[in-house]
């Protein structure tokens, strides 16, 4: 099978790394890729927002199967356009991708299907949003309705902070994504993520993970696209897992199918474990980043036939096996992220690290001859396996400490919740 992965981040490097291990693969391409993906696939330069150019690339390289990684391309309907051109594609439809593209869409589905989630209001103008805020008080959560690279959510602990977030959205801080705002009740509890494959009718639950969204240690600083993760997340017990499948996942799948927009892809459910049980925080319509990095390190099964079964509505009967270990990933980011940051600083030491239990997934990197350059906000994902979260953490940070990159930074406490529990 000739496979094309779309994307350039750590998630796509991890997907490509895992797909490259499949005996079903004859040739792997990634477009556009990054400074690390060339080790597992052939990088192809293309503007992935130009759907006609992507289709032309598929024809030129006689692609059998396309795997779309980034949220922006899911929401823009790249999967629909690739399928319309006659190619098999792992990517939800644009209609079903509204689960991530519009928080208001997902809230309405939750209302319709009685899916447990936070109480909310949805607004298309600043005055009405502020009026609602003043009736609710703080703490409260302000969300730009559309995609904002993981940065459109403010957990406001004061009315003043919430006011600022609302004004930012309507003043264009997130472009069209902030033209509507969802204001949610603040839910007490611990967040966890569950990943489930769905072919429109059947589901195959994958595994759990816990992300670390804040930029700095102790879950402080601004929200980011994610500064690290580990998998599995033991805080999600079997009882909570079963309840989530029954009350959150299945109603979502059935609700979208009943609307005539069946979901075919990976459902990434962000959950809050509250005193009243698991509640949906939000859906993402693609694999997580950095959760994919830890999931791929743990997965024993061949990923390629699973993705193909989703795309061809043949998921029934498939299963998935996992290593009986934890995986933990640490994000190395450029100083200044998630705000403004520079590009072009050299990273040394990555290629010198050689450990069976540790892997470097590239995100914002670029090659300049023999030099590896930082070319983004989140730049490297140092990912390690261990028999405990602590062992995986120690191995990941040993990899981090082997890298010579003064312009980078990372959190030093990834996995802290589970390590504290285990102690």
VOVO-607608 format. One record per residue (C-alpha): residue in three letters; x, y, z. Coordinates in nm, 3 decimals, padded with zeros to 5 digits. Example, Ala and Ser with C-alpha at 12.3 -4.5 7.8 and 13.67 -1.06 7.14 Angstrom:
<r r="Ala" x="01.230" y="-00.450" z="00.780"/>
<r r="Ser" x="01.367" y="-00.106" z="00.714"/>
//
This chain:
<r r="Unk" x="00.000" y="00.000" z="00.000"/>
<r r="Unk" x="00.131" y="00.345" z="-00.096"/>
<r r="Unk" x="00.040" y="00.582" z="00.187"/>
<r r="Unk" x="00.045" y="00.961" z="00.218"/>
<r r="Unk" x="00.033" y="01.125" z="00.562"/>
<r r="Unk" x="-00.076" y="01.490" z="00.564"/>
<r r="Unk" x="00.087" y="01.721" z="00.818"/>
<r r="Unk" x="00.413" y="01.848" z="00.962"/>
<r r="Unk" x="00.389" y="01.815" z="01.340"/>
<r r="Unk" x="00.489" y="01.572" z="01.609"/>
<r r="Unk" x="00.157" y="01.391" z="01.571"/>
<r r="Unk" x="00.224" y="01.325" z="01.203"/>
<r r="Unk" x="00.582" y="01.214" z="01.269"/>
<r r="Unk" x="00.452" y="00.964" z="01.526"/>
<r r="Unk" x="00.180" y="00.836" z="01.289"/>
<r r="Unk" x="00.431" y="00.802" z="01.006"/>
<r r="Unk" x="00.681" y="00.625" z="01.236"/>
<r r="Unk" x="00.416" y="00.370" z="01.333"/>
<r r="Unk" x="00.276" y="00.324" z="00.980"/>
<r r="Unk" x="00.632" y="00.268" z="00.852"/>
<r r="Unk" x="00.646" y="-00.050" z="01.062"/>
<r r="Unk" x="00.350" y="-00.208" z="00.880"/>
<r r="Unk" x="00.414" y="-00.510" z="00.652"/>
<r r="Unk" x="00.125" y="-00.381" z="00.438"/>
<r r="Unk" x="00.325" y="-00.071" z="00.342"/>
<r r="Unk" x="00.511" y="-00.048" z="00.012"/>
<r r="Unk" x="00.595" y="00.325" z="00.015"/>
<r r="Unk" x="00.532" y="00.605" z="00.266"/>
<r r="Unk" x="00.513" y="00.977" z="00.189"/>
<r r="Unk" x="00.447" y="01.272" z="00.419"/>
<r r="Unk" x="00.343" y="01.619" z="00.307"/>
<r r="Unk" x="00.499" y="01.850" z="00.392"/>
<r r="Unk" x="00.674" y="01.673" z="00.680"/>
<r r="Unk" x="00.950" y="01.825" z="00.893"/>
<r r="Unk" x="01.318" y="01.791" z="00.978"/>
<r r="Unk" x="01.271" y="01.447" z="01.132"/>
<r r="Unk" x="01.011" y="01.274" z="00.914"/>
<r r="Unk" x="01.259" y="01.207" z="00.633"/>
<r r="Unk" x="01.395" y="00.919" z="00.840"/>
<r r="Unk" x="01.070" y="00.720" z="00.799"/>
<r r="Unk" x="00.903" y="00.865" z="00.487"/>
<r r="Unk" x="00.968" y="01.073" z="00.176"/>
<r r="Unk" x="00.886" y="01.438" z="00.244"/>
<r r="Unk" x="00.680" y="01.605" z="-00.028"/>
<r r="Unk" x="00.662" y="01.983" z="-00.046"/>
<r r="Unk" x="00.302" y="02.096" z="-00.087"/>
<r r="Unk" x="00.066" y="02.357" z="00.053"/>
<r r="Unk" x="-00.185" y="02.130" z="00.232"/>
<r r="Unk" x="-00.443" y="02.410" z="00.233"/>
<r r="Unk" x="-00.450" y="02.380" z="-00.149"/>
<r r="Unk" x="-00.673" y="02.074" z="-00.183"/>
<r r="Unk" x="-00.631" y="02.055" z="-00.560"/>
<r r="Unk" x="-00.253" y="02.041" z="-00.512"/>
<r r="Unk" x="-00.292" y="01.758" z="-00.259"/>
<r r="Unk" x="-00.513" y="01.563" z="-00.503"/>
<r r="Unk" x="-00.257" y="01.620" z="-00.780"/>
<r r="Unk" x="00.015" y="01.488" z="-00.548"/>
<r r="Unk" x="-00.193" y="01.175" z="-00.484"/>
<r r="Unk" x="-00.224" y="01.114" z="-00.856"/>
<r r="Unk" x="00.143" y="01.184" z="-00.925"/>
<r r="Unk" x="00.262" y="00.935" z="-00.662"/>
<r r="Unk" x="-00.016" y="00.679" z="-00.719"/>
<r r="Unk" x="-00.132" y="00.696" z="-00.358"/>
<r r="Unk" x="-00.358" y="00.419" z="-00.229"/>
<r r="Unk" x="-00.443" y="00.565" z="00.109"/>
<r r="Unk" x="-00.432" y="00.915" z="00.260"/>
<r r="Unk" x="-00.412" y="00.983" z="00.636"/>
<r r="Unk" x="-00.498" y="01.340" z="00.736"/>
<r r="Unk" x="-00.342" y="01.459" z="01.062"/>
<r r="Unk" x="-00.408" y="01.829" z="01.140"/>
<r r="Unk" x="-00.735" y="01.969" z="01.273"/>
<r r="Unk" x="-00.739" y="02.260" z="01.028"/>
<r r="Unk" x="-00.742" y="02.025" z="00.728"/>
<r r="Unk" x="-01.016" y="01.810" z="00.886"/>
<r r="Unk" x="-01.237" y="02.113" z="00.944"/>
<r r="Unk" x="-01.160" y="02.253" z="00.596"/>
<r r="Unk" x="-01.291" y="01.933" z="00.435"/>
<r r="Unk" x="-00.969" y="01.797" z="00.286"/>
<r r="Unk" x="-01.096" y="01.443" z="00.341"/>
<r r="Unk" x="-01.410" y="01.512" z="00.137"/>
<r r="Unk" x="-01.210" y="01.652" z="-00.154"/>
<r r="Unk" x="-00.960" y="01.363" z="-00.152"/>
<r r="Unk" x="-01.242" y="01.107" z="-00.147"/>
<r r="Unk" x="-01.426" y="01.291" z="-00.424"/>
<r r="Unk" x="-01.114" y="01.249" z="-00.638"/>
<r r="Unk" x="-01.132" y="00.872" z="-00.589"/>
<r r="Unk" x="-00.880" y="00.814" z="-00.307"/>
<r r="Unk" x="-00.941" y="00.625" z="00.018"/>
<r r="Unk" x="-00.888" y="00.864" z="00.307"/>
<r r="Unk" x="-00.872" y="00.849" z="00.687"/>
<r r="Unk" x="-01.038" y="01.177" z="00.780"/>
<r r="Unk" x="-01.386" y="01.268" z="00.907"/>
<r r="Unk" x="-01.617" y="01.450" z="00.668"/>
<r r="Unk" x="-01.632" y="01.828" z="00.694"/>
<r r="Unk" x="-01.985" y="01.796" z="00.834"/>
<r r="Unk" x="-01.884" y="01.551" z="01.108"/>
<r r="Unk" x="-01.562" y="01.746" z="01.170"/>
<r r="Unk" x="-01.774" y="02.027" z="01.314"/>
<r r="Unk" x="-01.738" y="01.835" z="01.640"/>
<r r="Unk" x="-01.404" y="02.013" z="01.662"/>
<r r="Unk" x="-01.465" y="02.303" z="01.425"/>
<r r="Unk" x="-01.751" y="02.446" z="01.629"/>
<r r="Unk" x="-01.786" y="02.415" z="02.004"/>
<r r="Unk" x="-02.145" y="02.536" z="01.968"/>
<r r="Unk" x="-02.219" y="02.248" z="01.727"/>
<r r="Unk" x="-02.091" y="01.997" z="01.982"/>
<r r="Unk" x="-02.287" y="02.158" z="02.266"/>
<r r="Unk" x="-02.606" y="02.136" z="02.059"/>
<r r="Unk" x="-02.537" y="01.766" z="01.992"/>
<r r="Unk" x="-02.486" y="01.713" z="02.365"/>
<r r="Unk" x="-02.825" y="01.874" z="02.432"/>
<r r="Unk" x="-02.991" y="01.659" z="02.166"/>
<r r="Unk" x="-02.837" y="01.328" z="02.280"/>
<r r="Unk" x="-02.831" y="01.397" z="02.655"/>
<r r="Unk" x="-02.451" y="01.374" z="02.673"/>
<r r="Unk" x="-02.319" y="01.497" z="03.010"/>
<r r="Unk" x="-02.129" y="01.824" z="02.970"/>
<r r="Unk" x="-02.094" y="02.167" z="03.130"/>
<r r="Unk" x="-02.385" y="02.412" z="03.128"/>
<r r="Unk" x="-02.321" y="02.685" z="02.872"/>
<r r="Unk" x="-02.430" y="02.986" z="02.672"/>
<r r="Unk" x="-02.344" y="03.061" z="02.308"/>
<r r="Unk" x="-02.306" y="03.419" z="02.182"/>
<r r="Unk" x="-02.231" y="03.603" z="01.858"/>
<r r="Unk" x="-02.184" y="03.950" z="02.011"/>
<r r="Unk" x="-01.977" y="04.093" z="02.292"/>
<r r="Unk" x="-02.257" y="04.271" z="02.481"/>
<r r="Unk" x="-02.469" y="03.958" z="02.519"/>
<r r="Unk" x="-02.168" y="03.751" z="02.620"/>
<r r="Unk" x="-02.066" y="04.003" z="02.887"/>
<r r="Unk" x="-02.423" y="04.024" z="03.016"/>
<r r="Unk" x="-02.430" y="03.644" z="03.056"/>
<r r="Unk" x="-02.093" y="03.652" z="03.231"/>
<r r="Unk" x="-02.221" y="03.903" z="03.486"/>
<r r="Unk" x="-02.514" y="03.676" z="03.572"/>
<r r="Unk" x="-02.286" y="03.373" z="03.616"/>
<r r="Unk" x="-01.977" y="03.511" z="03.789"/>
<r r="Unk" x="-01.642" y="03.332" z="03.816"/>
<r r="Unk" x="-01.469" y="03.091" z="03.792"/>
<r r="Unk" x="-01.594" y="03.037" z="03.439"/>
<r r="Unk" x="-01.461" y="02.911" z="03.105"/>
<r r="Unk" x="-01.447" y="03.124" z="02.788"/>
<r r="Unk" x="-01.401" y="02.946" z="02.453"/>
<r r="Unk" x="-01.360" y="03.077" z="02.100"/>
<r r="Unk" x="-01.611" y="02.872" z="01.899"/>
<r r="Unk" x="-01.368" y="02.768" z="01.623"/>
<r r="Unk" x="-01.012" y="02.639" z="01.595"/>
<r r="Unk" x="-00.743" y="02.837" z="01.775"/>
<r r="Unk" x="-00.443" y="02.603" z="01.786"/>
<r r="Unk" x="-00.529" y="02.495" z="02.139"/>
<r r="Unk" x="-00.510" y="02.853" z="02.267"/>
<r r="Unk" x="-00.872" y="02.971" z="02.236"/>
<r r="Unk" x="-00.979" y="02.857" z="02.584"/>
<r r="Unk" x="-00.951" y="03.069" z="02.899"/>
<r r="Unk" x="-01.024" y="02.921" z="03.240"/>
<r r="Unk" x="-01.102" y="03.251" z="03.411"/>
<r r="Unk" x="-01.077" y="03.260" z="03.789"/>
<r r="Unk" x="-01.211" y="03.616" z="03.804"/>
<r r="Unk" x="-01.479" y="03.815" z="03.622"/>
<r r="Unk" x="-01.211" y="04.058" z="03.507"/>
<r r="Unk" x="-01.010" y="03.777" z="03.343"/>
<r r="Unk" x="-01.326" y="03.648" z="03.176"/>
<r r="Unk" x="-01.412" y="03.997" z="03.049"/>
<r r="Unk" x="-01.069" y="04.027" z="02.891"/>
<r r="Unk" x="-01.105" y="03.687" z="02.721"/>
<r r="Unk" x="-01.447" y="03.775" z="02.578"/>
<r r="Unk" x="-01.325" y="04.112" z="02.450"/>
<r r="Unk" x="-01.018" y="03.945" z="02.295"/>
<r r="Unk" x="-01.237" y="03.701" z="02.104"/>
<r r="Unk" x="-01.469" y="03.963" z="01.963"/>
<r r="Unk" x="-01.183" y="04.203" z="01.884"/>
<r r="Unk" x="-01.029" y="03.946" z="01.647"/>
<r r="Unk" x="-00.758" y="03.783" z="01.858"/>
<r r="Unk" x="-00.854" y="03.446" z="01.704"/>
<r r="Unk" x="-00.983" y="03.572" z="01.370"/>
<r r="Unk" x="-01.305" y="03.413" z="01.246"/>
<r r="Unk" x="-01.272" y="03.144" z="01.515"/>
<r r="Unk" x="-01.367" y="03.402" z="01.777"/>
<r r="Unk" x="-01.668" y="03.541" z="01.593"/>
<r r="Unk" x="-01.881" y="03.328" z="01.826"/>
<r r="Unk" x="-01.804" y="03.250" z="02.188"/>
<r r="Unk" x="-01.915" y="02.965" z="02.413"/>
<r r="Unk" x="-01.921" y="03.040" z="02.787"/>
<r r="Unk" x="-01.924" y="02.733" z="03.010"/>
<r r="Unk" x="-01.961" y="02.660" z="03.377"/>
<r r="Unk" x="-01.634" y="02.581" z="03.552"/>
<r r="Unk" x="-01.618" y="02.207" z="03.622"/>
<r r="Unk" x="-01.427" y="02.078" z="03.923"/>
<r r="Unk" x="-01.226" y="01.762" z="03.865"/>
<r r="Unk" x="-00.936" y="01.615" z="03.673"/>
<r r="Unk" x="-00.909" y="01.615" z="03.294"/>
<r r="Unk" x="-00.833" y="01.302" z="03.094"/>
<r r="Unk" x="-00.853" y="01.208" z="02.726"/>
<r r="Unk" x="-01.007" y="00.900" z="02.563"/>
<r r="Unk" x="-00.941" y="00.801" z="02.200"/>
<r r="Unk" x="-01.185" y="00.588" z="02.000"/>
<r r="Unk" x="-01.179" y="00.481" z="01.634"/>
<r r="Unk" x="-01.516" y="00.492" z="01.457"/>
<r r="Unk" x="-01.613" y="00.380" z="01.105"/>
<r r="Unk" x="-01.955" y="00.545" z="01.111"/>
<r r="Unk" x="-02.128" y="00.250" z="01.277"/>
<r r="Unk" x="-01.874" y="00.052" z="01.478"/>
<r r="Unk" x="-01.627" y="00.175" z="01.739"/>
<r r="Unk" x="-01.290" y="00.050" z="01.862"/>
<r r="Unk" x="-01.177" y="00.219" z="02.186"/>
<r r="Unk" x="-00.803" y="00.281" z="02.187"/>
<r r="Unk" x="-00.657" y="00.411" z="02.512"/>
<r r="Unk" x="-00.643" y="00.699" z="02.758"/>
<r r="Unk" x="-00.391" y="00.978" z="02.806"/>
<r r="Unk" x="-00.342" y="01.288" z="03.015"/>
<r r="Unk" x="-00.216" y="01.609" z="02.856"/>
<r r="Unk" x="-00.049" y="01.910" z="03.021"/>
<r r="Unk" x="-00.188" y="02.225" z="02.858"/>
<r r="Unk" x="-00.028" y="02.502" z="03.063"/>
<r r="Unk" x="00.311" y="02.634" z="02.956"/>
<r r="Unk" x="00.493" y="02.609" z="03.288"/>
<r r="Unk" x="00.547" y="02.378" z="03.585"/>
<r r="Unk" x="00.264" y="02.338" z="03.832"/>
<r r="Unk" x="00.006" y="02.391" z="03.557"/>
<r r="Unk" x="00.077" y="02.764" z="03.551"/>
<r r="Unk" x="00.109" y="03.009" z="03.262"/>
<r r="Unk" x="-00.094" y="03.038" z="02.942"/>
<r r="Unk" x="-00.270" y="02.753" z="02.764"/>
<r r="Unk" x="-00.072" y="02.589" z="02.484"/>
<r r="Unk" x="-00.126" y="02.317" z="02.228"/>
<r r="Unk" x="00.017" y="02.079" z="02.492"/>
<r r="Unk" x="00.352" y="02.063" z="02.671"/>
<r r="Unk" x="00.361" y="01.690" z="02.740"/>
<r r="Unk" x="00.148" y="01.382" z="02.802"/>
<r r="Unk" x="00.150" y="01.028" z="02.933"/>
<r r="Unk" x="-00.051" y="00.716" z="02.859"/>
<r r="Unk" x="-00.239" y="00.529" z="02.991"/>
<r r="Unk" x="-00.407" y="00.750" z="03.255"/>
<r r="Unk" x="-00.488" y="00.525" z="03.554"/>
<r r="Unk" x="-00.717" y="00.792" z="03.699"/>
<r r="Unk" x="-00.970" y="00.672" z="03.442"/>
<r r="Unk" x="-01.080" y="00.350" z="03.607"/>
<r r="Unk" x="-01.263" y="00.072" z="03.424"/>
<r r="Unk" x="-01.592" y="00.190" z="03.573"/>
<r r="Unk" x="-01.540" y="00.548" z="03.449"/>
<r r="Unk" x="-01.422" y="00.417" z="03.112"/>
<r r="Unk" x="-01.736" y="00.205" z="03.065"/>
<r r="Unk" x="-01.961" y="00.494" z="03.170"/>
<r r="Unk" x="-01.788" y="00.724" z="02.919"/>
<r r="Unk" x="-01.834" y="00.480" z="02.633"/>
<r r="Unk" x="-02.202" y="00.434" z="02.716"/>
<r r="Unk" x="-02.301" y="00.794" z="02.798"/>
<r r="Unk" x="-02.064" y="01.000" z="02.581"/>
<r r="Unk" x="-01.917" y="00.803" z="02.288"/>
<r r="Unk" x="-02.211" y="00.592" z="02.172"/>
<r r="Unk" x="-02.465" y="00.880" z="02.185"/>
<r r="Unk" x="-02.225" y="01.090" z="01.977"/>
<r r="Unk" x="-02.182" y="00.818" z="01.714"/>
<r r="Unk" x="-02.555" y="00.748" z="01.697"/>
<r r="Unk" x="-02.648" y="01.115" z="01.695"/>
<r r="Unk" x="-02.420" y="01.199" z="01.402"/>
<r r="Unk" x="-02.535" y="00.890" z="01.209"/>
<r r="Unk" x="-02.900" y="00.987" z="01.263"/>
<r r="Unk" x="-02.825" y="01.334" z="01.122"/>
<r r="Unk" x="-02.690" y="01.176" z="00.804"/>
<r r="Unk" x="-02.330" y="01.275" z="00.885"/>
<r r="Unk" x="-02.174" y="00.952" z="01.018"/>
<r r="Unk" x="-01.838" y="00.993" z="01.189"/>
<r r="Unk" x="-01.543" y="00.809" z="01.033"/>
<r r="Unk" x="-01.215" y="00.884" z="01.203"/>
<r r="Unk" x="-01.075" y="00.906" z="01.551"/>
<r r="Unk" x="-01.289" y="01.059" z="01.825"/>
<r r="Unk" x="-01.072" y="01.237" z="02.080"/>
<r r="Unk" x="-01.288" y="01.305" z="02.384"/>
<r r="Unk" x="-01.156" y="01.551" z="02.641"/>
<r r="Unk" x="-01.328" y="01.462" z="02.968"/>
<r r="Unk" x="-01.361" y="01.608" z="03.315"/>
<r r="Unk" x="-01.388" y="01.352" z="03.592"/>
<r r="Unk" x="-01.635" y="01.523" z="03.826"/>
<r r="Unk" x="-01.812" y="01.411" z="04.144"/>
<r r="Unk" x="-02.117" y="01.347" z="03.921"/>
<r r="Unk" x="-01.922" y="01.125" z="03.681"/>
<r r="Unk" x="-01.733" y="01.192" z="03.355"/>
<r r="Unk" x="-01.847" y="01.495" z="03.156"/>
<r r="Unk" x="-01.743" y="01.598" z="02.806"/>
<r r="Unk" x="-01.521" y="01.906" z="02.796"/>
<r r="Unk" x="-01.479" y="01.903" z="02.418"/>
<r r="Unk" x="-01.425" y="01.682" z="02.117"/>
<r r="Unk" x="-01.135" y="01.686" z="01.875"/>
<r r="Unk" x="-01.186" y="01.525" z="01.534"/>
<r r="Unk" x="-00.829" y="01.394" z="01.495"/>
<r r="Unk" x="-00.548" y="01.235" z="01.692"/>
<r r="Unk" x="-00.411" y="01.445" z="01.977"/>
<r r="Unk" x="-00.077" y="01.619" z="01.981"/>
<r r="Unk" x="00.118" y="01.525" z="02.198"/>
<r r="Unk" x="-00.103" y="01.227" z="02.295"/>
<r r="Unk" x="-00.039" y="01.049" z="01.963"/>
<r r="Unk" x="00.332" y="01.031" z="02.044"/>
<r r="Unk" x="00.274" y="00.832" z="02.363"/>
<r r="Unk" x="-00.001" y="00.619" z="02.206"/>
<r r="Unk" x="00.216" y="00.513" z="01.913"/>
<r r="Unk" x="00.503" y="00.420" z="02.145"/>
<r r="Unk" x="00.267" y="00.188" z="02.339"/>
<r r="Unk" x="00.074" y="00.036" z="02.047"/>
<r r="Unk" x="00.165" y="-00.326" z="01.970"/>
<r r="Unk" x="-00.082" y="-00.368" z="01.683"/>
<r r="Unk" x="-00.028" y="-00.268" z="01.322"/>
<r r="Unk" x="-00.181" y="00.080" z="01.290"/>
<r r="Unk" x="-00.226" y="00.084" z="00.913"/>
<r r="Unk" x="-00.505" y="-00.178" z="00.881"/>
<r r="Unk" x="-00.694" y="-00.011" z="01.165"/>
<r r="Unk" x="-00.692" y="00.328" z="00.993"/>
<r r="Unk" x="-00.785" y="00.167" z="00.660"/>
<r r="Unk" x="-01.075" y="-00.021" z="00.824"/>
<r r="Unk" x="-01.211" y="00.308" z="00.959"/>
<r r="Unk" x="-01.192" y="00.468" z="00.614"/>
<r r="Unk" x="-01.363" y="00.172" z="00.445"/>
<r r="Unk" x="-01.632" y="00.106" z="00.711"/>
<r r="Unk" x="-01.488" y="-00.238" z="00.796"/>
<r r="Unk" x="-01.382" y="-00.182" z="01.158"/>
<r r="Unk" x="-01.602" y="-00.460" z="01.301"/>
<r r="Unk" x="-01.392" y="-00.751" z="01.427"/>
<r r="Unk" x="-01.070" y="-00.552" z="01.463"/>
<r r="Unk" x="-00.888" y="-00.532" z="01.795"/>
<r r="Unk" x="-00.585" y="-00.347" z="01.927"/>
<r r="Unk" x="-00.305" y="-00.455" z="02.162"/>
<r r="Unk" x="-00.086" y="-00.235" z="02.382"/>
<r r="Unk" x="00.248" y="-00.270" z="02.558"/>
<r r="Unk" x="00.205" y="-00.321" z="02.931"/>
<r r="Unk" x="00.406" y="-00.005" z="02.994"/>
<r r="Unk" x="00.360" y="00.366" z="03.033"/>
<r r="Unk" x="00.479" y="00.618" z="02.775"/>
<r r="Unk" x="00.555" y="00.981" z="02.855"/>
<r r="Unk" x="00.648" y="01.265" z="02.623"/>
<r r="Unk" x="00.805" y="01.603" z="02.700"/>
<r r="Unk" x="00.765" y="01.893" z="02.456"/>
<r r="Unk" x="01.068" y="02.112" z="02.388"/>
<r r="Unk" x="00.942" y="02.450" z="02.272"/>
<r r="Unk" x="01.106" y="02.772" z="02.155"/>
<r r="Unk" x="01.144" y="03.041" z="02.421"/>
<r r="Unk" x="00.844" y="03.274" z="02.393"/>
<r r="Unk" x="00.590" y="03.007" z="02.296"/>
<r r="Unk" x="00.286" y="03.023" z="02.302"/>
<r r="Unk" x="00.349" y="03.393" z="02.232"/>
<r r="Unk" x="00.592" y="03.526" z="01.972"/>
<r r="Unk" x="00.915" y="03.333" z="01.919"/>
<r r="Unk" x="01.216" y="03.330" z="01.690"/>
<r r="Unk" x="01.305" y="03.079" z="01.419"/>
<r r="Unk" x="01.633" y="02.934" z="01.297"/>
<r r="Unk" x="01.824" y="02.849" z="01.616"/>
<r r="Unk" x="02.035" y="02.532" z="01.589"/>
<r r="Unk" x="01.955" y="02.220" z="01.789"/>
<r r="Unk" x="02.239" y="01.981" z="01.866"/>
<r r="Unk" x="02.251" y="01.636" z="02.020"/>
<r r="Unk" x="01.924" y="01.488" z="01.891"/>
<r r="Unk" x="02.083" y="01.241" z="01.653"/>
<r r="Unk" x="02.340" y="01.134" z="01.916"/>
<r r="Unk" x="02.079" y="00.989" z="02.153"/>
<r r="Unk" x="02.030" y="00.618" z="02.093"/>
<r r="Unk" x="01.812" y="00.438" z="02.347"/>
<r r="Unk" x="01.570" y="00.156" z="02.273"/>
<r r="Unk" x="01.310" y="00.297" z="02.511"/>
<r r="Unk" x="01.335" y="00.663" z="02.398"/>
<r r="Unk" x="01.234" y="00.826" z="02.070"/>
<r r="Unk" x="01.248" y="01.182" z="01.937"/>
<r r="Unk" x="00.946" y="01.293" z="01.735"/>
<r r="Unk" x="01.004" y="01.616" z="01.547"/>
<r r="Unk" x="00.747" y="01.894" z="01.519"/>
<r r="Unk" x="00.873" y="02.244" z="01.434"/>
<r r="Unk" x="01.211" y="02.147" z="01.286"/>
<r r="Unk" x="01.385" y="02.198" z="00.953"/>
<r r="Unk" x="01.706" y="02.055" z="00.807"/>
<r r="Unk" x="01.976" y="02.283" z="00.668"/>
<r r="Unk" x="02.235" y="02.038" z="00.542"/>
<r r="Unk" x="02.369" y="01.865" z="00.851"/>
<r r="Unk" x="02.220" y="02.125" z="01.083"/>
<r r="Unk" x="01.883" y="02.084" z="01.260"/>
<r r="Unk" x="01.700" y="02.412" z="01.305"/>
<r r="Unk" x="01.404" y="02.512" z="01.523"/>
<r r="Unk" x="01.125" y="02.634" z="01.297"/>
<r r="Unk" x="00.817" y="02.654" z="01.516"/>
<r r="Unk" x="00.672" y="02.691" z="01.865"/>
<r r="Unk" x="00.658" y="02.328" z="01.976"/>
<r r="Unk" x="00.975" y="02.183" z="01.827"/>
<r r="Unk" x="01.062" y="01.835" z="01.964"/>
<r r="Unk" x="00.879" y="01.559" z="02.151"/>
<r r="Unk" x="01.109" y="01.345" z="02.366"/>
<r r="Unk" x="00.911" y="01.025" z="02.429"/>
<r r="Unk" x="01.003" y="00.730" z="02.647"/>
<r r="Unk" x="00.862" y="00.399" z="02.773"/>
<r r="Unk" x="00.882" y="00.275" z="03.132"/>
<r r="Unk" x="00.725" y="00.022" z="03.365"/>
<r r="Unk" x="00.595" y="00.314" z="03.573"/>
<r r="Unk" x="00.513" y="00.676" z="03.492"/>
<r r="Unk" x="00.815" y="00.776" z="03.702"/>
<r r="Unk" x="01.051" y="00.552" z="03.503"/>
<r r="Unk" x="00.912" y="00.682" z="03.173"/>
<r r="Unk" x="00.951" y="01.037" z="03.302"/>
<r r="Unk" x="01.312" y="00.983" z="03.409"/>
<r r="Unk" x="01.401" y="00.835" z="03.071"/>
<r r="Unk" x="01.230" y="01.116" z="02.880"/>
<r r="Unk" x="01.411" y="01.386" z="03.078"/>
<r r="Unk" x="01.741" y="01.204" z="03.028"/>
<r r="Unk" x="01.674" y="01.247" z="02.656"/>
<r r="Unk" x="01.585" y="01.613" z="02.705"/>
<r r="Unk" x="01.907" y="01.676" z="02.899"/>
<r r="Unk" x="02.115" y="01.526" z="02.616"/>
<r r="Unk" x="01.999" y="01.802" z="02.380"/>
<r r="Unk" x="02.202" y="02.121" z="02.337"/>
<r r="Unk" x="01.953" y="02.398" z="02.254"/>
<r r="Unk" x="01.979" y="02.715" z="02.469"/>
<r r="Unk" x="01.684" y="02.875" z="02.289"/>
<r r="Unk" x="01.444" y="02.600" z="02.400"/>
<r r="Unk" x="01.248" y="02.530" z="02.717"/>
<r r="Unk" x="01.025" y="02.260" z="02.861"/>
<r r="Unk" x="00.820" y="02.177" z="03.165"/>
<r r="Unk" x="01.003" y="01.961" z="03.419"/>
<r r="Unk" x="00.695" y="01.804" z="03.580"/>
<r r="Unk" x="00.517" y="01.608" z="03.307"/>
<r r="Unk" x="00.328" y="01.320" z="03.470"/>
<r r="Unk" x="00.327" y="01.484" z="03.813"/>
<r r="Unk" x="-00.033" y="01.395" z="03.902"/>
<r r="Unk" x="00.009" y="01.021" z="03.855"/>
<r r="Unk" x="00.355" y="01.018" z="04.014"/>
<r r="Unk" x="00.212" y="01.194" z="04.320"/>
<r r="Unk" x="-00.072" y="00.941" z="04.337"/>
<r r="Unk" x="00.164" y="00.644" z="04.309"/>
<r r="Unk" x="00.368" y="00.777" z="04.601"/>
//
